[in-house]
Amino acid sequence: MQLSDLKQLKIAVVGAGYGGAAAAKALSLLGAHVDVYEQASRIREVGAGIGLRPATMNRFREWGIFDAVARVSSPSDYFEILSADATPIMSESWPGMDDYAERTRTHLIHRGDFIEALLGVLPEGMVTLGHKLEGIEDKGDHAVLAFANGTTAEADLVVGADGIKSVVRKLLFSEKEPVFSGEHAYRAVISLDDAEGMAADDNLRMYIGRGTKIYLLPLRHRGQVSFDITALCPDGTWAPEVTKDDLLATVQGFDERLVALTRGLDMDTVNIRAVYDIDPVDTWHTDSVVLVGDAAHSMLHHQGQGANSAIEDAGALADALRAADTLPEALAAFQATRKPVTDELQRISRAGWSEAGIDDVFPGQKPGSPGHVAAPAVPAAGKE
Ligand SMILES: Cc1cc2nc3c(=O)[nH]c(=O)nc-3n(C[C@H](O)[C@H](O)[C@H](O)COP(=O)(O)OP(=O)(O)OC[C@H]3O[C@@H](n4cnc5c(N)ncnc54)[C@H](O)[C@@H]3O)c2cc1C
């Protein structure tokens, strides 16, 4: 679209999570007028870490916000998968680090720092809190939003970035409910001093056994480690009641240091939730409404790609608006670019992790397989 048309565009983003904040940044850089409506009265994130992949960090470079994110994160070279007794199974350099003019590593970040950094680069006043979307009317060339507080807003384009329980998705695209995975996620951030020496570098380690996965994601810039347990459990209550003994039962048989870390957890600081995703949604857009992030394609966290995909959606949506002649064409192009990628991520994330299943997700990457590329023994220094 022409710059003059983009400048006329009024965009309403529903949800100020990673997808909404990133969409707001990317779309406002096009010159469009962007307003973000968030249901919460204060934005908070779970105490846990995530890895921002090279493609995500490269988008931040494009948007001029790389440093704002890098400042509160640690660059990482590889991830490793180990058995429950800490025997290495495979390690792999983060894919895509050398795909850009500048070497771009994955960055490990606390979720709270990440949303703060993203919202911190939006112009003052762009985000309006306390606006819970309840209704949406698609009028063809524009849409009207109705909020629980009685206010309404009109926009040429509505971006539904309202997460796994998306109201926008439910009202316009799919009434299907999220799907329970049969797992719980227990997430906490602990001090490096309490980490039994298990976070000596900036690389992610995942320990797997008997259906349990333990992720240790160092946040050494904060003197902390994100300690996450994903365990099989038939209770699909969104916020289940779980005791320390339950946690200890799920890590039974794991390396003694991991058991000690679990024993030392302060249960008041552990975020406990049942894990859900959604089935792929056939259509993500009309001519004036589009879904991004979890609203479009919530996936299980086993590939660590949900938040990363939300950022990539934001970048792809801005690219499509710039390249297409009209808004409807741009939305169709956006879906054509992103949906095949996220359909596949949703599929392989459901495949989960088991020692036997690693070859399905990383063909040829298990040590001994033809084509296996080991992570560097000494992490390579990179300029970023
Ligand atoms: C256990 C676990 C571990 C994970 N680990 C990783 C990882 O390592 N790496 C990774 O990339 N991803 C990971 N993810 C996935 C990641 O958290 C999500 O994909 C990501 O948060 C999606 O961002 P989003 O902005 O689309 O949705 P959300 O983060 O859910 O944000 C949606 C926003 O919309 C607001 N909202 C909702 N409804 C309304 C409404 N009606 N009106 C107004 N506002 C509304 C919400 O309050 C929220 O602020 C993990 C997820 C889980 C559960």
Ligand as a Chemical Component Dictionary entry (heavy atoms), coordinates in Angstrom:
data_LIG
# 
_chem_comp.id                   LIG 
_chem_comp.type                 NON-POLYMER 
_chem_comp.pdbx_formal_charge   0 
_chem_comp.three_letter_code    LIG 
# 
loop_
_chem_comp_atom.comp_id 
_chem_comp_atom.atom_id 
_chem_comp_atom.alt_atom_id 
_chem_comp_atom.type_symbol 
_chem_comp_atom.charge 
_chem_comp_atom.model_Cartn_x 
_chem_comp_atom.model_Cartn_y 
_chem_comp_atom.model_Cartn_z 
_chem_comp_atom.pdbx_ordinal 
LIG C1  C1  C 0 4.146   -23.223 29.907 1  
LIG C2  C2  C 0 4.405   -22.351 28.711 2  
LIG C3  C3  C 0 5.701   -22.143 28.276 3  
LIG C4  C4  C 0 5.944   -21.379 27.134 4  
LIG N1  N1  N 0 7.223   -21.215 26.704 5  
LIG C5  C5  C 0 7.451   -20.530 25.570 6  
LIG C6  C6  C 0 8.789   -20.363 25.065 7  
LIG O1  O1  O 0 9.755   -20.853 25.653 8  
LIG N2  N2  N 0 8.965   -19.669 23.927 9  
LIG C7  C7  C 0 7.911   -19.132 23.230 10 
LIG O2  O2  O 0 8.138   -18.517 22.171 11 
LIG N3  N3  N 0 6.651   -19.244 23.673 12 
LIG C8  C8  C 0 6.398   -19.938 24.812 13 
LIG N4  N4  N 0 5.129   -20.071 25.271 14 
LIG C9  C9  C 0 4.014   -19.528 24.463 15 
LIG C10 C10 C 0 3.828   -18.048 24.689 16 
LIG O3  O3  O 0 3.658   -17.752 26.053 17 
LIG C11 C11 C 0 2.612   -17.585 23.916 18 
LIG O4  O4  O 0 2.645   -18.098 22.611 19 
LIG C12 C12 C 0 2.578   -16.065 23.864 20 
LIG O5  O5  O 0 2.401   -15.532 25.148 21 
LIG C13 C13 C 0 1.463   -15.609 22.930 22 
LIG O6  O6  O 0 1.423   -14.204 22.932 23 
LIG P1  P1  P 0 0.093   -13.469 22.503 24 
LIG O7  O7  O 0 0.396   -12.014 22.610 25 
LIG O8  O8  O 0 -0.411  -14.012 21.218 26 
LIG O9  O9  O 0 -0.971  -13.913 23.604 27 
LIG P2  P2  P 0 -0.971  -13.585 25.169 28 
LIG O10 O10 O 0 0.400   -13.538 25.698 29 
LIG O11 O11 O 0 -1.934  -14.545 25.772 30 
LIG O12 O12 O 0 -1.558  -12.109 25.246 31 
LIG C14 C14 C 0 -2.927  -11.856 25.016 32 
LIG C15 C15 C 0 -3.284  -10.521 25.627 33 
LIG O13 O13 O 0 -4.624  -10.215 25.288 34 
LIG C16 C16 C 0 -5.324  -9.809  26.450 35 
LIG N5  N5  N 0 -6.741  -10.147 26.237 36 
LIG C17 C17 C 0 -7.290  -11.374 26.248 37 
LIG N6  N6  N 0 -8.619  -11.289 26.030 38 
LIG C18 C18 C 0 -8.903  -9.973  25.896 39 
LIG C19 C19 C 0 -10.109 -9.272  25.657 40 
LIG N7  N7  N 0 -11.284 -9.896  25.543 41 
LIG N8  N8  N 0 -10.059 -7.919  25.551 42 
LIG C20 C20 C 0 -8.859  -7.253  25.684 43 
LIG N9  N9  N 0 -7.698  -7.884  25.928 44 
LIG C21 C21 C 0 -7.711  -9.235  26.017 45 
LIG C22 C22 C 0 -4.683  -10.596 27.571 46 
LIG O14 O14 O 0 -4.931  -10.012 28.833 47 
LIG C23 C23 C 0 -3.220  -10.554 27.160 48 
LIG O15 O15 O 0 -2.568  -9.401  27.619 49 
LIG C24 C24 C 0 4.866   -20.809 26.426 50 
LIG C25 C25 C 0 3.551   -20.989 26.878 51 
LIG C26 C26 C 0 3.325   -21.743 28.003 52 
LIG C27 C27 C 0 1.903   -21.938 28.476 53 
# 
loop_
_chem_comp_bond.comp_id 
_chem_comp_bond.atom_id_1 
_chem_comp_bond.atom_id_2 
_chem_comp_bond.value_order 
_chem_comp_bond.pdbx_ordinal 
LIG C1  C2  SING 1  
LIG C2  C3  SING 2  
LIG C2  C26 DOUB 3  
LIG C3  C4  DOUB 4  
LIG C4  N1  SING 5  
LIG C4  C24 SING 6  
LIG N1  C5  DOUB 7  
LIG C5  C6  SING 8  
LIG C5  C8  SING 9  
LIG C6  O1  DOUB 10 
LIG C6  N2  SING 11 
LIG N2  C7  SING 12 
LIG C7  O2  DOUB 13 
LIG C7  N3  SING 14 
LIG N3  C8  DOUB 15 
LIG C8  N4  SING 16 
LIG N4  C9  SING 17 
LIG N4  C24 SING 18 
LIG C9  C10 SING 19 
LIG C10 O3  SING 20 
LIG C10 C11 SING 21 
LIG C11 O4  SING 22 
LIG C11 C12 SING 23 
LIG C12 O5  SING 24 
LIG C12 C13 SING 25 
LIG C13 O6  SING 26 
LIG O6  P1  SING 27 
LIG P1  O7  DOUB 28 
LIG P1  O8  SING 29 
LIG P1  O9  SING 30 
LIG O9  P2  SING 31 
LIG P2  O10 DOUB 32 
LIG P2  O11 SING 33 
LIG P2  O12 SING 34 
LIG O12 C14 SING 35 
LIG C14 C15 SING 36 
LIG C15 O13 SING 37 
LIG C15 C23 SING 38 
LIG O13 C16 SING 39 
LIG C16 N5  SING 40 
LIG C16 C22 SING 41 
LIG N5  C17 SING 42 
LIG N5  C21 SING 43 
LIG C17 N6  DOUB 44 
LIG N6  C18 SING 45 
LIG C18 C19 SING 46 
LIG C18 C21 DOUB 47 
LIG C19 N7  SING 48 
LIG C19 N8  DOUB 49 
LIG N8  C20 SING 50 
LIG C20 N9  DOUB 51 
LIG N9  C21 SING 52 
LIG C22 O14 SING 53 
LIG C22 C23 SING 54 
LIG C23 O15 SING 55 
LIG C24 C25 DOUB 56 
LIG C25 C26 SING 57 
LIG C26 C27 SING 58 
# 
